[in-house]
Amino acid sequence: MRIAMTRVLLAALVCLIADSRARAQSGGSFVGDILVSTDLSNGGTAGAQMGQILAYKTDGTYAGVFATLPNTPYATSTIAYPVGLAMGADGNVYVADKNNYDVLEYNGATGALISTFVTPNSSAYQLYGISFGPNGNLFGADILNNSIDEFNGKTGAYMGQFVASGANGLNSPGDVLFSHNVMYVSNGDNTVLAYNATTGAYETKYTLPGGVGSVSYPYYMVADKSGNIYIAGGNTEVYKLDISSGNVSVFATAPLSNTSDGLLFAPNGNLLMSDGNTYSNNIYAFDGTTGALLGNFASVNTSGVSGYPDSMILDAAAVPEPGSMLLLAMGGFGIVLARRLHRRRSAD
């Protein structure tokens, strides 16, 4: 009886492994790739204008189109404009479409469209950068109302303003980032505002080099392993906010007159920066410790399309489903049981 049960458990384990491999291979898996939102509204070929999410391997090799956003205009929009990207705990990718006032949900492995996670509402919100908070809900920088909005992390239902319109000088927010129980917001007046990640209470303001109201317009942000914050200045510079001292300094400078836009730390520790200036379509790599320019990481032009790269995320693997975890545990138990039975037979 025990031998028969062991065989069943081992068979279940084999099926689980085969299923996992099949999922990774079906249609090609984008797990582990770097995803980049691109706006083709001005750079695209006439008659084929669209917004896309492109995929690149961690060495910069082009991996294909992860997703093409549907051109289903809301209000006066004619072209999808993906700006914010967020990775969900479920392994799915969430895309904020600024022109269509919604957030779309895509399968993280295949790029297949799952749903319109946040329904369009041009009178309630227009999101730019988005991020999942410590409570599991989705938060977005609302450039329409100058607020930070909260959405149910399971249903996408609008829950209201987490930070009220204009609070503490909030104006044209570009991105929202959670780190060490603090919510950071890049603000249109060349500052970064800090709020309690749980309550939304205002904590402090950091002014970027150049001062309040300078020509810089900070966009996306990323945190390093120590919790320091890096901000794309909307000019040629990337700024570093040292959380231990509160000091903000220039960390890296883009070549020529290119504009810092999206930021991402690659798995090898290098800092990647997408160039949002005049559709030059480059993604640059900088040393993650010194800020030294290492060269061109990738170019959207080599992908056969023309647009400009914006937000970037690393497509992480999804957490296994509870049923799969149970099968895996049962399989492991079966292996242990089989070994014990084998030892008993050898002893006899």
C-alpha positions as YAML, in Angstrom:
chain: A
units: angstrom
residues:
- id: 1
  name: MET
  ca: [0.00, 0.00, 0.00]
- id: 2
  name: ARG
  ca: [2.80, 2.37, 0.96]
- id: 3
  name: ILE
  ca: [4.67, 1.57, -2.26]
- id: 4
  name: ALA
  ca: [1.57, 2.32, -4.35]
- id: 5
  name: MET
  ca: [1.02, 5.64, -2.53]
- id: 6
  name: THR
  ca: [4.65, 6.57, -3.05]
- id: 7
  name: ARG
  ca: [4.35, 5.91, -6.76]
- id: 8
  name: VAL
  ca: [1.27, 8.13, -6.95]
- id: 9
  name: LEU
  ca: [3.06, 10.96, -5.16]
- id: 10
  name: LEU
  ca: [6.13, 10.63, -7.36]
- id: 11
  name: ALA
  ca: [3.94, 10.68, -10.46]
- id: 12
  name: ALA
  ca: [2.26, 13.88, -9.20]
- id: 13
  name: LEU
  ca: [5.66, 15.49, -8.69]
- id: 14
  name: VAL
  ca: [6.76, 14.55, -12.21]
- id: 15
  name: CYS
  ca: [3.54, 16.04, -13.62]
- id: 16
  name: LEU
  ca: [4.08, 19.26, -11.66]
- id: 17
  name: ILE
  ca: [7.61, 19.67, -13.00]
- id: 18
  name: ALA
  ca: [6.47, 18.95, -16.56]
- id: 19
  name: ASP
  ca: [3.61, 21.44, -16.22]
- id: 20
  name: SER
  ca: [5.97, 24.15, -14.96]
- id: 21
  name: ARG
  ca: [8.31, 23.57, -17.91]
- id: 22
  name: ALA
  ca: [5.41, 23.64, -20.36]
- id: 23
  name: ARG
  ca: [4.16, 26.95, -18.95]
- id: 24
  name: ALA
  ca: [7.59, 28.49, -19.29]
- id: 25
  name: GLN
  ca: [7.96, 27.27, -22.87]
- id: 26
  name: SER
  ca: [4.45, 27.89, -24.23]
- id: 27
  name: GLY
  ca: [4.45, 30.97, -26.42]
- id: 28
  name: GLY
  ca: [7.84, 31.92, -24.98]
- id: 29
  name: SER
  ca: [8.26, 33.12, -21.42]
- id: 30
  name: PHE
  ca: [9.23, 36.70, -20.57]
- id: 31
  name: VAL
  ca: [9.99, 35.89, -16.93]
- id: 32
  name: GLY
  ca: [13.39, 37.32, -16.04]
- id: 33
  name: ASP
  ca: [13.35, 39.85, -18.87]
- id: 34
  name: ILE
  ca: [13.45, 43.63, -18.57]
- id: 35
  name: LEU
  ca: [10.20, 45.21, -19.71]
- id: 36
  name: VAL
  ca: [10.15, 48.73, -21.16]
- id: 37
  name: SER
  ca: [7.06, 50.80, -21.91]
- id: 38
  name: THR
  ca: [7.32, 52.66, -25.23]
- id: 39
  name: ASP
  ca: [5.20, 55.44, -26.67]
- id: 40
  name: LEU
  ca: [4.98, 55.34, -30.44]
- id: 41
  name: SER
  ca: [2.57, 58.28, -30.71]
- id: 42
  name: ASN
  ca: [5.13, 60.42, -32.55]
- id: 43
  name: GLY
  ca: [7.83, 57.98, -33.60]
- id: 44
  name: GLY
  ca: [5.65, 55.20, -34.94]
- id: 45
  name: THR
  ca: [4.89, 54.48, -38.58]
- id: 46
  name: ALA
  ca: [1.80, 56.25, -39.89]
- id: 47
  name: GLY
  ca: [-1.24, 54.03, -39.62]
- id: 48
  name: ALA
  ca: [0.46, 51.78, -37.08]
- id: 49
  name: GLN
  ca: [0.74, 54.08, -34.11]
- id: 50
  name: MET
  ca: [0.50, 52.30, -30.80]
- id: 51
  name: GLY
  ca: [1.91, 51.86, -27.35]
- id: 52
  name: GLN
  ca: [3.93, 48.74, -26.65]
- id: 53
  name: ILE
  ca: [5.79, 46.99, -23.86]
- id: 54
  name: LEU
  ca: [9.08, 45.65, -25.21]
- id: 55
  name: ALA
  ca: [11.19, 42.92, -23.61]
- id: 56
  name: TYR
  ca: [14.97, 42.73, -23.37]
- id: 57
  name: LYS
  ca: [17.24, 40.09, -21.92]
- id: 58
  name: THR
  ca: [19.43, 41.20, -19.05]
- id: 59
  name: ASP
  ca: [22.37, 41.56, -21.46]
- id: 60
  name: GLY
  ca: [20.39, 44.03, -23.60]
- id: 61
  name: THR
  ca: [19.42, 41.57, -26.33]
- id: 62
  name: TYR
  ca: [15.97, 42.29, -27.76]
- id: 63
  name: ALA
  ca: [13.52, 39.55, -26.70]
- id: 64
  name: GLY
  ca: [10.36, 40.68, -28.51]
- id: 65
  name: VAL
  ca: [7.10, 42.52, -27.94]
- id: 66
  name: PHE
  ca: [5.69, 41.65, -24.53]
- id: 67
  name: ALA
  ca: [2.38, 43.38, -25.22]
- id: 68
  name: THR
  ca: [0.71, 45.85, -27.56]
- id: 69
  name: LEU
  ca: [-1.83, 48.05, -25.86]
- id: 70
  name: PRO
  ca: [-5.26, 48.21, -27.49]
- id: 71
  name: ASN
  ca: [-6.07, 51.52, -29.15]
- id: 72
  name: THR
  ca: [-9.50, 51.84, -27.60]
- id: 73
  name: PRO
  ca: [-9.65, 55.58, -27.07]
- id: 74
  name: TYR
  ca: [-11.37, 57.10, -24.09]
- id: 75
  name: ALA
  ca: [-12.50, 60.73, -24.41]
- id: 76
  name: THR
  ca: [-10.35, 62.33, -27.15]
- id: 77
  name: SER
  ca: [-7.42, 59.91, -27.07]
- id: 78
  name: THR
  ca: [-6.48, 58.09, -30.26]
- id: 79
  name: ILE
  ca: [-3.29, 56.32, -29.19]
- id: 80
  name: ALA
  ca: [-2.51, 54.18, -26.16]
- id: 81
  name: TYR
  ca: [0.23, 55.75, -24.06]
- id: 82
  name: PRO
  ca: [1.76, 53.33, -21.51]
- id: 83
  name: VAL
  ca: [3.64, 55.23, -18.83]
- id: 84
  name: GLY
  ca: [3.64, 53.35, -15.52]
- id: 85
  name: LEU
  ca: [4.65, 49.71, -15.02]
- id: 86
  name: ALA
  ca: [4.23, 47.65, -11.85]
- id: 87
  name: MET
  ca: [4.90, 44.02, -10.98]
- id: 88
  name: GLY
  ca: [2.16, 42.40, -8.92]
- id: 89
  name: ALA
  ca: [2.68, 39.79, -6.21]
- id: 90
  name: ASP
  ca: [0.70, 37.47, -8.48]
- id: 91
  name: GLY
  ca: [3.43, 37.68, -11.12]
- id: 92
  name: ASN
  ca: [1.29, 39.74, -13.48]
- id: 93
  name: VAL
  ca: [2.32, 43.04, -15.05]
- id: 94
  name: TYR
  ca: [0.19, 46.17, -14.58]
- id: 95
  name: VAL
  ca: [0.37, 49.02, -17.10]
- id: 96
  name: ALA
  ca: [-0.97, 52.54, -16.61]
- id: 97
  name: ASP
  ca: [-2.26, 54.01, -19.89]
- id: 98
  name: LYS
  ca: [-2.22, 57.79, -19.49]
- id: 99
  name: ASN
  ca: [-4.24, 58.51, -22.60]
- id: 100
  name: ASN
  ca: [-6.99, 56.02, -21.87]
- id: 101
  name: TYR
  ca: [-7.24, 56.66, -18.11]
- id: 102
  name: ASP
  ca: [-6.96, 53.00, -17.13]
- id: 103
  name: VAL
  ca: [-4.61, 50.28, -15.87]
- id: 104
  name: LEU
  ca: [-4.32, 47.05, -17.84]
- id: 105
  name: GLU
  ca: [-3.31, 43.67, -16.41]
- id: 106
  name: TYR
  ca: [-1.09, 41.28, -18.41]
- id: 107
  name: ASN
  ca: [0.10, 37.75, -17.77]
- id: 108
  name: GLY
  ca: [3.68, 38.13, -16.59]
- id: 109
  name: ALA
  ca: [4.96, 35.06, -18.42]
- id: 110
  name: THR
  ca: [3.20, 35.32, -21.79]
- id: 111
  name: GLY
  ca: [2.18, 38.99, -22.10]
- id: 112
  name: ALA
  ca: [-1.45, 38.00, -22.74]
- id: 113
  name: LEU
  ca: [-4.00, 40.65, -21.77]
- id: 114
  name: ILE
  ca: [-5.99, 39.50, -18.73]
- id: 115
  name: SER
  ca: [-8.25, 42.43, -17.95]
- id: 116
  name: THR
  ca: [-8.77, 46.15, -17.67]
- id: 117
  name: PHE
  ca: [-7.78, 46.19, -14.01]
- id: 118
  name: VAL
  ca: [-8.62, 49.85, -13.35]
- id: 119
  name: THR
  ca: [-11.57, 50.98, -15.44]
- id: 120
  name: PRO
  ca: [-11.34, 54.25, -17.42]
- id: 121
  name: ASN
  ca: [-12.65, 57.38, -15.71]
- id: 122
  name: SER
  ca: [-11.33, 60.64, -17.16]
- id: 123
  name: SER
  ca: [-13.05, 62.73, -14.48]
- id: 124
  name: ALA
  ca: [-11.62, 60.80, -11.52]
- id: 125
  name: TYR
  ca: [-7.97, 60.05, -12.31]
- id: 126
  name: GLN
  ca: [-5.17, 60.02, -14.87]
- id: 127
  name: LEU
  ca: [-2.25, 57.93, -13.67]
- id: 128
  name: TYR
  ca: [1.43, 58.15, -14.46]
- id: 129
  name: GLY
  ca: [3.78, 56.12, -12.24]
- id: 130
  name: ILE
  ca: [2.17, 53.23, -10.32]
- id: 131
  name: SER
  ca: [3.31, 50.91, -7.52]
- id: 132
  name: PHE
  ca: [1.90, 48.30, -5.17]
- id: 133
  name: GLY
  ca: [2.03, 49.35, -1.53]
- id: 134
  name: PRO
  ca: [2.77, 47.31, 1.61]
- id: 135
  name: ASN
  ca: [-0.97, 46.69, 2.09]
- id: 136
  name: GLY
  ca: [-1.21, 45.04, -1.32]
- id: 137
  name: ASN
  ca: [-3.18, 47.85, -2.95]
- id: 138
  name: LEU
  ca: [-2.15, 49.70, -6.10]
- id: 139
  name: PHE
  ca: [-1.16, 53.36, -5.81]
- id: 140
  name: GLY
  ca: [-0.82, 55.83, -8.66]
- id: 141
  name: ALA
  ca: [0.52, 59.32, -9.25]
- id: 142
  name: ASP
  ca: [-2.57, 61.17, -10.49]
- id: 143
  name: ILE
  ca: [-1.47, 64.04, -12.74]
- id: 144
  name: LEU
  ca: [-5.09, 65.05, -13.37]
- id: 145
  name: ASN
  ca: [-5.88, 65.85, -9.74]
- id: 146
  name: ASN
  ca: [-2.37, 66.31, -8.30]
- id: 147
  name: SER
  ca: [-2.99, 63.50, -5.84]
- id: 148
  name: ILE
  ca: [-1.90, 59.97, -4.98]
- id: 149
  name: ASP
  ca: [-4.77, 57.55, -5.59]
- id: 150
  name: GLU
  ca: [-5.39, 54.10, -4.11]
- id: 151
  name: PHE
  ca: [-6.99, 51.11, -5.84]
- id: 152
  name: ASN
  ca: [-7.99, 47.74, -4.45]
- id: 153
  name: GLY
  ca: [-5.13, 45.34, -5.13]
- id: 154
  name: LYS
  ca: [-7.48, 42.45, -5.94]
- id: 155
  name: THR
  ca: [-10.29, 44.10, -7.89]
- id: 156
  name: GLY
  ca: [-8.81, 47.38, -9.12]
- id: 157
  name: ALA
  ca: [-11.73, 49.32, -7.59]
- id: 158
  name: TYR
  ca: [-11.03, 53.00, -6.95]
- id: 159
  name: MET
  ca: [-10.71, 53.61, -3.20]
- id: 160
  name: GLY
  ca: [-10.10, 57.36, -3.24]
- id: 161
  name: GLN
  ca: [-7.18, 59.70, -2.72]
- id: 162
  name: PHE
  ca: [-4.50, 58.37, -0.38]
- id: 163
  name: VAL
  ca: [-2.86, 61.80, -0.47]
- id: 164
  name: ALA
  ca: [-5.31, 64.61, -1.18]
- id: 165
  name: SER
  ca: [-5.07, 66.94, -4.16]
- id: 166
  name: GLY
  ca: [-2.36, 69.55, -3.67]
- id: 167
  name: ALA
  ca: [-1.49, 68.40, -0.16]
- id: 168
  name: ASN
  ca: [1.95, 69.60, 0.98]
- id: 169
  name: GLY
  ca: [2.57, 71.19, -2.42]
- id: 170
  name: LEU
  ca: [1.79, 68.06, -4.41]
- id: 171
  name: ASN
  ca: [1.76, 69.17, -8.04]
- id: 172
  name: SER
  ca: [2.07, 67.09, -11.23]
- id: 173
  name: PRO
  ca: [3.37, 63.95, -9.47]
- id: 174
  name: GLY
  ca: [5.45, 61.73, -11.75]
- id: 175
  name: ASP
  ca: [5.96, 58.52, -9.80]
- id: 176
  name: VAL
  ca: [5.25, 56.78, -6.50]
- id: 177
  name: LEU
  ca: [7.74, 54.43, -4.82]
- id: 178
  name: PHE
  ca: [7.57, 52.47, -1.55]
- id: 179
  name: SER
  ca: [10.73, 51.78, 0.45]
- id: 180
  name: HIS
  ca: [11.29, 51.09, 4.16]
- id: 181
  name: ASN
  ca: [7.70, 52.00, 5.09]
- id: 182
  name: VAL
  ca: [7.99, 55.35, 3.32]
- id: 183
  name: MET
  ca: [6.11, 56.38, 0.19]
- id: 184
  name: TYR
  ca: [8.18, 58.66, -2.03]
- id: 185
  name: VAL
  ca: [6.55, 60.86, -4.68]
- id: 186
  name: SER
  ca: [8.47, 62.68, -7.41]
- id: 187
  name: ASN
  ca: [6.90, 66.13, -7.61]
- id: 188
  name: GLY
  ca: [6.65, 68.58, -10.50]
- id: 189
  name: ASP
  ca: [8.34, 71.44, -8.63]
- id: 190
  name: ASN
  ca: [11.71, 69.63, -8.58]
- id: 191
  name: THR
  ca: [11.17, 67.97, -5.21]
- id: 192
  name: VAL
  ca: [10.54, 64.52, -3.78]
- id: 193
  name: LEU
  ca: [7.85, 64.30, -1.09]
- id: 194
  name: ALA
  ca: [7.90, 61.60, 1.60]
- id: 195
  name: TYR
  ca: [4.79, 60.17, 3.29]
- id: 196
  name: ASN
  ca: [4.12, 57.40, 5.77]
- id: 197
  name: ALA
  ca: [3.46, 54.32, 3.65]
- id: 198
  name: THR
  ca: [0.70, 53.09, 5.97]
- id: 199
  name: THR
  ca: [-1.21, 56.24, 6.89]
- id: 200
  name: GLY
  ca: [-0.28, 58.67, 4.13]
- id: 201
  name: ALA
  ca: [0.82, 61.25, 6.71]
- id: 202
  name: TYR
  ca: [3.29, 63.79, 5.36]
- id: 203
  name: GLU
  ca: [6.87, 63.40, 6.63]
- id: 204
  name: THR
  ca: [9.30, 65.63, 4.74]
- id: 205
  name: LYS
  ca: [10.38, 67.15, 1.43]
- id: 206
  name: TYR
  ca: [13.67, 66.74, -0.45]
- id: 207
  name: THR
  ca: [14.70, 69.40, -2.95]
- id: 208
  name: LEU
  ca: [16.68, 68.32, -5.99]
- id: 209
  name: PRO
  ca: [19.75, 70.28, -7.17]
- id: 210
  name: GLY
  ca: [18.68, 73.45, -8.93]
- id: 211
  name: GLY
  ca: [16.08, 74.34, -6.33]
- id: 212
  name: VAL
  ca: [12.30, 74.45, -6.24]
- id: 213
  name: GLY
  ca: [10.73, 75.47, -9.53]
- id: 214
  name: SER
  ca: [13.82, 74.83, -11.66]
- id: 215
  name: VAL
  ca: [13.50, 73.48, -15.19]
- id: 216
  name: SER
  ca: [13.95, 69.91, -13.93]
- id: 217
  name: TYR
  ca: [10.85, 67.73, -13.84]
- id: 218
  name: PRO
  ca: [11.52, 64.52, -11.87]
- id: 219
  name: TYR
  ca: [9.97, 61.38, -13.29]
- id: 220
  name: TYR
  ca: [10.53, 57.78, -12.30]
- id: 221
  name: MET
  ca: [12.36, 56.53, -9.23]
- id: 222
  name: VAL
  ca: [14.03, 53.33, -8.07]
- id: 223
  name: ALA
  ca: [15.53, 52.18, -4.76]
- id: 224
  name: ASP
  ca: [18.79, 50.29, -4.21]
- id: 225
  name: LYS
  ca: [19.25, 47.46, -1.72]
- id: 226
  name: SER
  ca: [20.11, 49.94, 1.04]
- id: 227
  name: GLY
  ca: [16.93, 51.91, 0.47]
- id: 228
  name: ASN
  ca: [18.55, 54.93, -1.16]
- id: 229
  name: ILE
  ca: [16.35, 56.55, -3.79]
- id: 230
  name: TYR
  ca: [17.41, 57.38, -7.35]
- id: 231
  name: ILE
  ca: [15.39, 59.94, -9.29]
- id: 232
  name: ALA
  ca: [15.30, 60.62, -13.02]
- id: 233
  name: GLY
  ca: [15.55, 64.38, -13.05]
- id: 234
  name: GLY
  ca: [13.78, 64.97, -16.35]
- id: 235
  name: ASN
  ca: [17.01, 66.56, -17.58]
- id: 236
  name: THR
  ca: [20.40, 64.98, -18.24]
- id: 237
  name: GLU
  ca: [20.92, 63.90, -14.64]
- id: 238
  name: VAL
  ca: [20.02, 61.10, -12.28]
- id: 239
  name: TYR
  ca: [19.90, 62.12, -8.62]
- id: 240
  name: LYS
  ca: [20.60, 60.03, -5.53]
- id: 241
  name: LEU
  ca: [18.75, 60.58, -2.26]
- id: 242
  name: ASP
  ca: [20.82, 59.19, 0.61]
- id: 243
  name: ILE
  ca: [18.21, 58.14, 3.16]
- id: 244
  name: SER
  ca: [20.69, 58.13, 6.05]
- id: 245
  name: SER
  ca: [21.70, 61.78, 5.61]
- id: 246
  name: GLY
  ca: [18.84, 63.19, 3.53]
- id: 247
  name: ASN
  ca: [21.39, 64.58, 1.08]
- id: 248
  name: VAL
  ca: [20.47, 64.74, -2.61]
- id: 249
  name: SER
  ca: [23.30, 64.75, -5.15]
- id: 250
  name: VAL
  ca: [23.97, 64.09, -8.83]
- id: 251
  name: PHE
  ca: [24.69, 60.37, -9.23]
- id: 252
  name: ALA
  ca: [24.94, 60.01, -13.01]
- id: 253
  name: THR
  ca: [24.76, 62.17, -16.11]
- id: 254
  name: ALA
  ca: [23.34, 61.08, -19.47]
- id: 255
  name: PRO
  ca: [25.52, 61.57, -22.56]
- id: 256
  name: LEU
  ca: [24.94, 64.55, -24.85]
- id: 257
  name: SER
  ca: [21.61, 66.27, -24.22]
- id: 258
  name: ASN
  ca: [19.58, 63.15, -23.53]
- id: 259
  name: THR
  ca: [16.88, 63.14, -20.88]
- id: 260
  name: SER
  ca: [16.74, 60.81, -17.88]
- id: 261
  name: ASP
  ca: [13.35, 59.12, -17.71]
- id: 262
  name: GLY
  ca: [12.84, 55.53, -16.55]
- id: 263
  name: LEU
  ca: [15.22, 53.90, -14.06]
- id: 264
  name: LEU
  ca: [15.91, 50.28, -13.10]
- id: 265
  name: PHE
  ca: [18.64, 48.35, -11.32]
- id: 266
  name: ALA
  ca: [19.60, 45.37, -13.48]
- id: 267
  name: PRO
  ca: [20.32, 42.00, -11.83]
- id: 268
  name: ASN
  ca: [24.07, 42.65, -12.20]
- id: 269
  name: GLY
  ca: [23.76, 45.84, -10.13]
- id: 270
  name: ASN
  ca: [24.09, 48.34, -12.98]
- id: 271
  name: LEU
  ca: [21.66, 51.24, -13.14]
- id: 272
  name: LEU
  ca: [19.69, 51.44, -16.38]
- id: 273
  name: MET
  ca: [18.24, 54.73, -17.62]
- id: 274
  name: SER
  ca: [15.83, 55.15, -20.51]
- id: 275
  name: ASP
  ca: [16.33, 58.24, -22.66]
- id: 276
  name: GLY
  ca: [13.17, 60.26, -23.20]
- id: 277
  name: ASN
  ca: [14.63, 63.02, -25.34]
- id: 278
  name: THR
  ca: [13.72, 63.52, -29.02]
- id: 279
  name: TYR
  ca: [12.99, 59.82, -29.48]
- id: 280
  name: SER
  ca: [16.62, 58.75, -29.55]
- id: 281
  name: ASN
  ca: [15.37, 55.45, -28.17]
- id: 282
  name: ASN
  ca: [18.40, 54.56, -26.08]
- id: 283
  name: ILE
  ca: [18.69, 52.79, -22.74]
- id: 284
  name: TYR
  ca: [22.00, 53.53, -21.03]
- id: 285
  name: ALA
  ca: [23.87, 51.55, -18.39]
- id: 286
  name: PHE
  ca: [25.71, 53.14, -15.48]
- id: 287
  name: ASP
  ca: [27.86, 51.59, -12.79]
- id: 288
  name: GLY
  ca: [25.48, 51.04, -9.88]
- id: 289
  name: THR
  ca: [28.09, 52.09, -7.32]
- id: 290
  name: THR
  ca: [29.95, 54.97, -8.94]
- id: 291
  name: GLY
  ca: [27.46, 56.26, -11.52]
- id: 292
  name: ALA
  ca: [30.05, 56.04, -14.29]
- id: 293
  name: LEU
  ca: [28.60, 55.66, -17.78]
- id: 294
  name: LEU
  ca: [29.20, 52.14, -19.11]
- id: 295
  name: GLY
  ca: [27.62, 52.58, -22.52]
- id: 296
  name: ASN
  ca: [24.45, 51.85, -24.43]
- id: 297
  name: PHE
  ca: [22.48, 48.92, -22.96]
- id: 298
  name: ALA
  ca: [19.86, 48.72, -25.71]
- id: 299
  name: SER
  ca: [18.22, 50.72, -28.46]
- id: 300
  name: VAL
  ca: [14.53, 50.53, -29.33]
- id: 301
  name: ASN
  ca: [15.37, 51.26, -32.96]
- id: 302
  name: THR
  ca: [17.07, 47.87, -33.29]
- id: 303
  name: SER
  ca: [13.72, 46.29, -32.40]
- id: 304
  name: GLY
  ca: [12.16, 47.36, -35.70]
- id: 305
  name: VAL
  ca: [9.97, 50.02, -34.11]
- id: 306
  name: SER
  ca: [10.39, 53.68, -33.35]
- id: 307
  name: GLY
  ca: [9.23, 55.40, -30.22]
- id: 308
  name: TYR
  ca: [10.75, 56.38, -26.96]
- id: 309
  name: PRO
  ca: [11.39, 54.17, -23.93]
- id: 310
  name: ASP
  ca: [9.76, 55.16, -20.69]
- id: 311
  name: SER
  ca: [9.20, 53.13, -17.52]
- id: 312
  name: MET
  ca: [11.11, 49.88, -16.86]
- id: 313
  name: ILE
  ca: [10.61, 46.87, -14.57]
- id: 314
  name: LEU
  ca: [12.12, 43.42, -14.15]
- id: 315
  name: ASP
  ca: [9.60, 40.70, -14.98]
- id: 316
  name: ALA
  ca: [9.78, 38.51, -11.88]
- id: 317
  name: ALA
  ca: [8.50, 34.95, -11.57]
- id: 318
  name: ALA
  ca: [5.04, 34.44, -10.13]
- id: 319
  name: VAL
  ca: [4.54, 32.83, -6.73]
- id: 320
  name: PRO
  ca: [3.42, 29.19, -7.22]
- id: 321
  name: GLU
  ca: [-0.27, 28.54, -6.68]
- id: 322
  name: PRO
  ca: [-1.28, 26.90, -3.37]
- id: 323
  name: GLY
  ca: [-2.29, 23.71, -5.20]
- id: 324
  name: SER
  ca: [1.09, 23.49, -6.86]
- id: 325
  name: MET
  ca: [2.83, 24.04, -3.54]
- id: 326
  name: LEU
  ca: [0.77, 21.22, -2.02]
- id: 327
  name: LEU
  ca: [1.66, 18.85, -4.83]
- id: 328
  name: LEU
  ca: [5.30, 19.77, -4.48]
- id: 329
  name: ALA
  ca: [5.22, 19.08, -0.75]
- id: 330
  name: MET
  ca: [3.45, 15.76, -1.33]
- id: 331
  name: GLY
  ca: [6.05, 14.82, -3.93]
- id: 332
  name: GLY
  ca: [8.85, 15.62, -1.54]
- id: 333
  name: PHE
  ca: [7.16, 13.52, 1.15]
- id: 334
  name: GLY
  ca: [6.85, 10.67, -1.33]
- id: 335
  name: ILE
  ca: [10.56, 10.75, -2.08]
- id: 336
  name: VAL
  ca: [11.42, 10.61, 1.61]
- id: 337
  name: LEU
  ca: [8.99, 7.73, 2.16]
- id: 338
  name: ALA
  ca: [10.41, 5.79, -0.79]
- id: 339
  name: ARG
  ca: [13.92, 6.11, 0.58]
- id: 340
  name: ARG
  ca: [12.85, 4.83, 3.98]
- id: 341
  name: LEU
  ca: [11.13, 1.80, 2.46]
- id: 342
  name: HIS
  ca: [14.22, 1.07, 0.37]
- id: 343
  name: ARG
  ca: [16.41, 1.18, 3.47]
- id: 344
  name: ARG
  ca: [14.09, -1.22, 5.34]
- id: 345
  name: ARG
  ca: [14.19, -3.68, 2.46]
- id: 346
  name: SER
  ca: [17.99, -3.50, 2.35]
- id: 347
  name: ALA
  ca: [18.15, -4.12, 6.10]
- id: 348
  name: ASP
  ca: [15.90, -7.17, 5.79]
...
